[in-house]
Amino acid sequence: MRLSVDSTDIRQIDISDIDCNDTDFRITTDNRSRAIPDDLFESIRNVGLLTPPVLFQRPGTPEPGKSFSIICGFRRIAACIRLGSPTIAARVMPADSNELALTLLSIADNTSIRELNVVEQALAAAKLSGFVSDPTVLFREAATAGLILNPGLLAKLLKINTAFDELKDLLAADIIPLSIGLELTTLEKPDALGLARLFEKLNPTLNHQKEIIRLAKEIARLKGCGVGDILDDNPVRAIVTDTDMDRNRKIKRLRACLRQMRYPEIVRFEEQFLDHLTQLHLPDTIRLIPPAEFEGTVFSIQGRFTCREEFETMMQALDRLHGHPAFNRILDKNFENH
């Protein structure tokens, strides 16, 4: 279902008659995009309004007095207001226009000039879902406006649309990816906001963000507190606020700290395993691998060589392991506190 603006007349509309607070058809959502770009402002001031915005006068609304809703051109109108223009040239859609079609027109106006961020996609999907319940019809109508949806993506976008504004801002700015945003929506707002701000400050990789969320949630569950309490715990806070560490070191230290809090015994075993391993003085061509999480009984050894001489050197190094006290402690998992 599409509406064409080509057949509508351009009319001079009093700006005072436009309800700029009516956001029923607004798709642009993030704070950065809401700001009036300087180039747009300068272009309108120097050249004039090249593309008229599209308005809709709702049936039954009195005239004059905020009777026009904006379909397309929120920032163009804001720029004209900033310039002090009393009127604006605009296209006015017919009073009997279908609101679904108007919503599609608004989405198409945005997708025709740029790629929507994930929050704008979420808002567009939510608006269309309010008109169309049949997913097949919804996907078809969305596609006519340049918005490509599928069942999995639609479910994710509708969930993101219910997130709190601070999280949406970070999603819109690509500071937090969609997958992380979805995980944060499962937390209480203070906990989600604490993690979101942490990720904004440190900008860890996607896998590191997932690891930090998982560890923080597990620690909070074990301690019977909130994730925000874990982030505010002294060792974590001290790492994040340390001005002598760069971002990468902070991320590495933070991950190690959370792992220590979550798996203190495993970390202790790992540290002592590495201490014993150092005492073996194995060459770089040999790698001793302990059981996963030090819970199993199977060790493995990996070796590499390129010739017979390297192979013989590797075998000699392996022979020296037999009876070595440190090697025996490793095999017996005799990791005691020193």
C-alpha positions as CSV (number, residue, x, y, z in Angstrom):
1,M,0.0,0.0,0.0
2,R,1.7,3.2,-1.2
3,L,0.8,6.8,-1.4
4,S,2.3,9.1,-4.0
5,V,3.1,12.7,-3.2
6,D,3.6,13.7,-6.8
7,S,-0.1,14.5,-7.3
8,T,-0.4,16.6,-4.2
9,D,-0.2,20.4,-4.5
10,I,2.5,22.4,-2.7
11,R,0.9,24.8,-0.3
12,Q,2.2,27.6,1.9
13,I,1.5,26.5,5.5
14,D,1.8,28.6,8.6
15,I,4.5,26.9,10.7
16,S,2.5,27.7,13.8
17,D,-0.2,25.3,12.4
18,I,2.2,22.4,12.4
19,D,2.2,20.1,15.5
20,C,6.0,19.4,15.8
21,N,5.3,17.4,19.0
22,D,3.2,14.8,17.1
23,T,5.7,12.0,16.4
24,D,3.2,9.4,15.2
25,F,5.0,9.3,11.8
26,R,8.6,10.0,13.0
27,I,11.2,7.3,12.2
28,T,14.4,9.2,13.1
29,T,15.0,8.5,16.7
30,D,18.5,8.8,18.0
31,N,19.7,12.1,19.5
32,R,22.5,12.6,17.1
33,S,20.1,12.4,14.1
34,R,17.5,14.6,15.8
35,A,20.0,17.5,15.8
36,I,19.7,19.8,12.8
37,P,22.8,19.1,10.6
38,D,24.7,22.3,9.9
39,D,24.9,21.6,6.2
40,L,21.1,21.3,6.1
41,F,20.6,24.5,8.0
42,E,23.1,26.4,5.8
43,S,21.6,25.0,2.6
44,I,18.1,26.1,3.5
45,R,19.3,29.5,4.6
46,N,21.4,30.1,1.5
47,V,19.4,28.2,-1.2
48,G,16.0,27.7,0.2
49,L,13.9,24.6,0.8
50,L,14.5,22.3,-2.2
51,T,12.4,19.4,-1.1
52,P,9.1,20.3,0.6
53,P,8.1,18.3,3.7
54,V,5.0,16.2,3.6
55,L,2.1,17.0,6.0
56,F,-1.2,15.5,6.9
57,Q,-4.2,17.4,8.2
58,R,-6.1,15.0,10.4
59,P,-9.9,14.9,9.8
60,G,-11.9,16.9,12.3
61,T,-9.0,19.0,13.5
62,P,-9.7,22.8,13.7
63,E,-7.8,25.2,11.5
64,P,-5.8,27.1,12.4
65,G,-4.0,25.8,15.4
66,K,-1.6,22.8,15.3
67,S,-3.8,21.0,12.8
68,F,-1.0,19.5,10.6
69,S,1.0,16.4,11.5
70,I,4.4,15.8,9.9
71,I,4.8,12.8,7.7
72,C,8.3,13.5,6.3
73,G,10.7,16.4,6.9
74,F,11.0,16.8,10.7
75,R,14.5,18.3,10.5
76,R,13.7,20.5,7.5
77,I,10.8,22.0,9.4
78,A,13.0,22.4,12.5
79,A,15.6,24.2,10.4
80,C,13.0,26.6,9.1
81,I,11.7,27.3,12.6
82,R,15.3,28.0,13.6
83,L,15.6,30.4,10.7
84,G,12.4,32.2,11.9
85,S,10.4,31.4,8.8
86,P,6.6,32.1,9.5
87,T,5.5,29.8,6.6
88,I,6.8,26.8,4.8
89,A,6.1,25.2,1.4
90,A,4.8,21.7,2.0
91,R,2.8,19.0,0.3
92,V,-0.4,18.1,2.2
93,M,-1.7,14.6,1.9
94,P,-5.5,14.2,1.4
95,A,-7.6,14.1,4.5
96,D,-8.8,10.6,3.6
97,S,-5.3,9.2,3.4
98,N,-4.8,5.8,5.1
99,E,-2.5,6.0,8.2
100,L,-0.7,2.8,7.2
101,A,0.1,4.2,3.9
102,L,1.3,7.4,5.5
103,T,3.5,5.4,7.8
104,L,5.0,3.6,4.9
105,L,5.6,6.9,3.1
106,S,7.5,8.1,6.2
107,I,9.6,5.0,6.3
108,A,10.3,5.1,2.5
109,D,11.3,8.8,2.8
110,N,14.0,7.7,5.3
111,T,15.2,4.5,3.6
112,S,15.5,6.3,0.2
113,I,18.3,8.5,1.5
114,R,20.1,6.4,4.1
115,E,20.3,3.1,6.0
116,L,18.1,3.0,9.1
117,N,19.9,2.3,12.4
118,V,18.6,-0.6,14.4
119,V,16.5,1.6,16.7
120,E,14.8,3.3,13.7
121,Q,14.2,-0.2,12.2
122,A,12.7,-1.2,15.5
123,L,10.4,1.8,15.7
124,A,9.3,1.4,12.0
125,A,8.6,-2.3,12.6
126,A,6.6,-1.4,15.8
127,K,4.5,1.2,14.0
128,L,3.7,-1.1,11.1
129,S,2.8,-3.9,13.5
130,G,0.2,-1.6,15.0
131,F,-1.6,-1.7,11.6
132,V,-0.9,-5.2,10.3
133,S,-1.2,-8.4,12.3
134,D,-0.5,-10.8,9.5
135,P,3.3,-11.3,9.3
136,T,3.3,-12.1,5.6
137,V,1.4,-8.9,4.8
138,L,3.6,-7.0,7.2
139,F,6.8,-8.1,5.5
140,R,5.4,-7.4,2.1
141,E,4.3,-3.9,3.0
142,A,7.5,-3.1,4.8
143,A,9.5,-4.2,1.7
144,T,7.6,-1.7,-0.4
145,A,9.0,1.0,1.9
146,G,12.6,-0.3,1.8
147,L,12.4,-2.1,5.2
148,I,13.4,-5.7,4.9
149,L,12.0,-7.9,7.7
150,N,11.8,-11.6,8.6
151,P,10.2,-13.4,11.6
152,G,13.4,-13.6,13.6
153,L,14.4,-10.0,13.0
154,L,10.9,-8.7,13.6
155,A,10.8,-10.4,17.1
156,K,14.2,-8.8,18.0
157,L,13.3,-5.4,16.8
158,L,10.0,-5.4,18.7
159,K,11.9,-6.3,21.8
160,I,14.4,-3.5,21.2
161,N,11.6,-1.0,20.8
162,T,10.6,-1.6,24.4
163,A,14.1,-0.8,25.7
164,F,14.8,2.2,27.8
165,D,16.0,5.4,26.0
166,E,19.6,5.4,27.2
167,L,20.1,1.9,25.7
168,K,18.4,2.9,22.5
169,D,20.8,5.8,22.2
170,L,23.8,3.5,22.4
171,L,22.2,1.1,20.0
172,A,21.5,3.9,17.5
173,A,25.0,5.1,17.7
174,D,26.4,1.6,17.1
175,I,28.2,1.6,20.4
176,I,26.3,-1.5,21.4
177,P,25.4,-4.2,18.8
178,L,21.9,-5.6,18.5
179,S,22.8,-9.0,20.1
180,I,24.1,-7.3,23.2
181,G,21.2,-4.9,23.3
182,L,18.8,-7.9,23.4
183,E,20.8,-9.4,26.3
184,L,20.6,-6.2,28.2
185,T,16.9,-5.9,27.8
186,T,16.6,-9.1,30.0
187,L,18.2,-7.2,33.0
188,E,16.8,-4.6,35.4
189,K,17.4,-1.1,34.1
190,P,20.1,-0.1,36.6
191,D,22.1,-3.3,35.8
192,A,21.6,-3.0,32.0
193,L,22.6,0.7,32.2
194,G,25.7,-0.1,34.2
195,L,26.9,-2.6,31.6
196,A,25.9,-0.3,28.7
197,R,28.0,2.5,30.1
198,L,30.9,0.2,30.8
199,F,30.8,-1.0,27.1
200,E,30.5,2.6,26.0
201,K,33.6,3.6,27.9
202,L,35.8,0.5,27.1
203,N,34.4,-0.5,23.7
204,P,35.3,-4.2,24.1
205,T,34.8,-6.7,21.2
206,L,31.4,-8.4,20.8
207,N,32.8,-11.7,22.3
208,H,34.3,-9.8,25.3
209,Q,31.0,-8.0,25.9
210,K,29.2,-11.4,25.9
211,E,31.7,-12.8,28.3
212,I,31.5,-9.8,30.7
213,I,27.7,-10.0,30.7
214,R,27.7,-13.8,31.4
215,L,30.3,-13.6,34.2
216,A,28.6,-10.6,35.8
217,K,25.2,-12.3,35.8
218,E,26.6,-15.5,37.2
219,I,28.5,-13.8,39.9
220,A,25.5,-11.7,40.8
221,R,23.3,-14.8,41.0
222,L,25.8,-16.6,43.3
223,K,26.1,-13.6,45.6
224,G,22.4,-12.8,45.6
225,C,22.9,-9.3,44.4
226,G,22.4,-7.2,41.2
227,V,24.8,-7.0,38.3
228,G,25.2,-3.3,39.1
229,D,26.6,-4.2,42.5
230,I,29.2,-6.4,40.9
231,L,30.3,-3.6,38.6
232,D,30.5,-1.2,41.6
233,D,32.6,-3.7,43.5
234,N,36.0,-2.3,44.4
235,P,38.2,-4.4,42.3
236,V,36.1,-3.9,39.2
237,R,35.6,-0.2,39.8
238,A,39.3,0.2,40.5
239,I,40.2,-1.3,37.1
240,V,37.7,0.8,35.1
241,T,38.7,4.1,36.8
242,D,42.5,3.4,36.7
243,T,44.0,6.3,34.7
244,D,47.3,4.6,34.3
245,M,45.9,1.8,32.2
246,D,44.9,2.0,28.5
247,R,41.6,0.6,27.3
248,N,43.0,-2.8,26.1
249,R,44.7,-3.4,29.5
250,K,41.5,-2.5,31.3
251,I,39.5,-5.0,29.3
252,K,42.0,-7.7,29.9
253,R,42.2,-7.0,33.6
254,L,38.5,-6.7,33.9
255,R,37.9,-10.1,32.3
256,A,40.5,-11.7,34.5
257,C,39.0,-10.1,37.6
258,L,35.5,-11.3,36.8
259,R,36.8,-14.8,36.0
260,Q,38.6,-14.8,39.3
261,M,35.4,-13.8,41.1
262,R,33.3,-16.4,39.3
263,Y,35.8,-19.3,39.3
264,P,38.2,-18.8,42.1
265,E,39.3,-22.5,42.3
266,I,39.8,-22.8,38.6
267,V,41.8,-19.7,38.4
268,R,43.9,-20.9,41.3
269,F,44.5,-24.2,39.6
270,E,45.4,-22.4,36.4
271,E,47.9,-20.1,38.0
272,Q,49.6,-23.0,39.8
273,F,49.5,-25.1,36.6
274,L,51.3,-22.3,34.8
275,D,53.8,-22.1,37.6
276,H,54.6,-25.8,37.4
277,L,54.7,-25.6,33.6
278,T,57.4,-22.9,33.8
279,Q,59.5,-25.2,35.9
280,L,59.5,-27.8,33.1
281,H,61.3,-25.5,30.7
282,L,59.6,-27.0,27.7
283,P,60.7,-25.8,24.3
284,D,58.3,-23.7,22.2
285,T,57.7,-26.7,20.0
286,I,55.9,-28.6,22.8
287,R,52.6,-27.7,24.4
288,L,51.1,-29.4,27.4
289,I,47.3,-29.0,27.6
290,P,45.4,-29.6,30.8
291,P,41.8,-31.0,31.1
292,A,39.1,-28.4,30.4
293,E,38.5,-26.3,33.5
294,F,40.9,-28.7,35.3
295,E,37.9,-31.0,36.0
296,G,38.7,-34.0,33.8
297,T,41.6,-36.4,33.9
298,V,42.8,-36.3,30.3
299,F,46.0,-34.3,29.5
300,S,47.3,-33.9,26.0
301,I,50.6,-32.9,24.4
302,Q,51.0,-31.2,21.1
303,G,54.4,-31.0,19.3
304,R,55.6,-29.7,16.0
305,F,58.8,-30.3,14.1
306,T,60.1,-29.9,10.5
307,C,62.9,-32.4,10.4
308,R,64.3,-35.5,12.1
309,E,66.7,-33.4,14.3
310,E,63.8,-31.3,15.6
311,F,61.8,-34.5,16.3
312,E,64.7,-36.0,18.2
313,T,65.1,-32.8,20.3
314,M,61.4,-32.8,21.1
315,M,61.5,-36.5,22.2
316,Q,64.5,-35.7,24.4
317,A,62.5,-32.9,26.1
318,L,59.6,-35.3,26.6
319,D,61.8,-37.9,28.1
320,R,63.0,-35.4,30.7
321,L,59.4,-35.0,31.9
322,H,59.4,-38.5,33.3
323,G,59.9,-38.2,37.0
324,H,60.1,-34.4,37.1
325,P,58.5,-33.2,40.4
326,A,56.6,-30.4,38.7
327,F,55.3,-32.8,36.0
328,N,54.1,-35.2,38.7
329,R,52.3,-32.4,40.5
330,I,50.6,-31.5,37.3
331,L,49.5,-35.0,36.5
332,D,48.3,-35.6,40.1
333,K,46.6,-32.1,40.0
334,N,48.5,-31.5,43.2
335,F,47.8,-27.8,43.2
336,E,48.2,-26.6,46.7
337,N,48.5,-23.1,48.1
338,H,52.1,-22.0,48.5
